[in-house]
Amino acid sequence: MERQEFDALVIGAGAGGMAAAARLQLLGYRTLLVERCDRVGGRASTVEIDGFRVNTGALVTETGGENGRLFADLGVDPGLRMPRRPVVLRLGRRDVPLMSGPTGFVAQRLLSAVGAISRRTGKRPAPGPTLADWLDKRNAKPALRSLARNLTSALYAAEPADVELVLFWDYLTKPGGMSPYAIHPEGAIGPWRVVADDFVRRGGTLWLSSDVQGLTFVGGRVSGATVRRGGEVVEVDVRAVVSNAGPLQTAELCPPDALPAGYLERLRTWSRTGALITINFASRRRLGPIDGLFFFSTTRRLAYACEVTGTCPEMAPPGWHLYLGACAPSPATGEFDLDAELALLRADLREHFPGFDDARELSVEVCAGTDWPAQRAVPGKDEPQSTPIPNLWNVGDGARPWAGAGQSGCVESARLAVESLARVVALHSPQPGLTRQVERVSPGAGE
Ligand SMILES: Cc1cc2nc3c(=O)[nH]c(=O)nc-3n(C[C@H](O)[C@H](O)[C@H](O)COP(=O)(O)OP(=O)(O)OC[C@H]3O[C@@H](n4cnc5c(N)ncnc54)[C@H](O)[C@@H]3O)c2cc1C
């Protein structure tokens, strides 16, 4: 059996794993990144269907915030392209841009100001009540309830009853506000390909179509992993592990006696997962003026939709327009009737895309259950990045910081995990140039 040695192993090349591997290699840790699929990106990736680039989950990537910080630290250009109107809210018959034009300017300033005042005065909603409780208390009209449902669907693959009001508030009013959303001409995989190329260029090792099958332990710490690579099994010796497989799946990779009593059992009932259903469709004729990412107020199910080729024509063969429409089913975090949900989603698409029935349906993507959920945890129920094992961390969805959402929440979890790792796992032979980077990325180094 082959045996190899690395400083750090990262399990999974989703947004969180890719960001963690890139940061570790940047700091000087000899890093192995193992990914089960034949591509990077996880639920922010892209596959080709008859010449159309169809995303496996995520569509848009926040350009600033934690994503922007990662791209800047690596010194890479993710190649993202900004839609003419990055986010538009369809309110009845009116389309209101939320991130561009005068309405976008006012909306952004308003949220920033409310957030700043709330942080200064310490006034924010009390923990506990959900967004649904708040809507009930105000006897909210159906249109407001539908808008709230569509926003929680799009942001959290959840419904208002699943989302604490204070978490929703903290997300909307976070410092720095919402940074514009952008699309990559290669699809959601685009930015992660850029980060993967940079990781490999810096000497990182990436094994695609490979599986981490188990972790080995010595003295209460992870000492290695068994990896299936092609038809071979490779034993890898490592000093630290960062996992993007999800907290439960990561614990299941450990020998049961290596974990504290009750840990695995707790994770097995830890949280419900969230679901999202996406219909990808294409037409030779343009179907309505939905150019950027549209959120909807009053629909049966449709939470958001986009004409992807409005910004990135490369995503479809010449002469075609590529669209998607998505919703969280009801219940979003439990068993649902897929046929009934699809009927409601298609009815909405017919209404908002005249000519939808003549369009070509390319795929229906259902992200649900424990293996490929839209969200591994109900918002606010994420596990910390650290685990009971001192040299094992979780990153990505399921280990995001409070109010973190989407890819940027996963990228943030990766930064926090790597900062923590750098505090407890010293570099083998720090080089002068790298010590400075450790200090910059990990202000707590040496604590
Ligand atoms: C339909 C949908 C639409 C979305 N839209 C957006 C959006 O527009 N913008 C946005 O920012 N976010 C969006 N999100 C959320 C975003 O896609 C996810 O939160 C994010 O991509 C999850 O990343 P992650 O770090 O958890 O990694 P994951 O995507 O979960 O990737 C984990 C990877 O680990 C691999 N893996 C697991 N176990 C092993 C193992 N044992 N060995 C090797 N490899 C393993 C898996 O194959 C996978 O590739 C959307 C999600 C969905 C489902």
The ligand as an ORCA input file, in Angstrom:
! r2SCAN-3c Opt
* xyz 0 1
  C     -29.942     25.126     -5.377
  C     -28.946     25.951     -4.588
  C     -28.738     27.269     -4.953
  C     -27.805     28.028     -4.244
  N     -27.555     29.320     -4.661
  C     -26.528     29.996     -4.114
  C     -26.089     31.214     -4.702
  O     -26.610     31.648     -5.738
  N     -25.053     31.869     -4.107
  C     -24.409     31.360     -2.991
  O     -23.457     31.989     -2.519
  N     -24.804     30.199     -2.441
  C     -25.819     29.491     -2.987
  N     -26.169     28.271     -2.484
  C     -25.479     27.779     -1.278
  C     -24.100     27.273     -1.643
  O     -24.097     26.612     -2.884
  C     -23.633     26.295     -0.572
  O     -23.860     26.844      0.708
  C     -22.134     26.037     -0.685
  O     -21.770     25.807     -2.030
  C     -21.803     24.837      0.184
  O     -20.406     24.688      0.203
  P     -19.677     23.746      1.221
  O     -18.412     24.426      1.618
  O     -20.584     23.338      2.316
  O     -19.244     22.502      0.344
  P     -20.128     21.409     -0.503
  O     -20.729     22.108     -1.662
  O     -21.006     20.669      0.423
  O     -18.968     20.496     -1.000
  C     -18.425     19.468     -0.209
  C     -17.590     18.583     -1.118
  O     -17.005     17.555     -0.332
  C     -16.976     16.374     -1.115
  N     -16.877     15.238     -0.191
  C     -17.724     14.903      0.809
  N     -17.281     13.819      1.484
  C     -16.106     13.490      0.907
  C     -15.157     12.458      1.170
  N     -15.332     11.541      2.150
  N     -14.055     12.380      0.374
  C     -13.873     13.280     -0.621
  N     -14.733     14.275     -0.908
  C     -15.840     14.374     -0.153
  C     -18.278     16.398     -1.896
  O     -18.186     15.622     -3.071
  C     -18.416     17.893     -2.209
  O     -17.883     18.243     -3.459
  C     -27.095     27.473     -3.162
  C     -27.313     26.145     -2.784
  C     -28.212     25.383     -3.503
  C     -28.377     23.941     -3.129
*
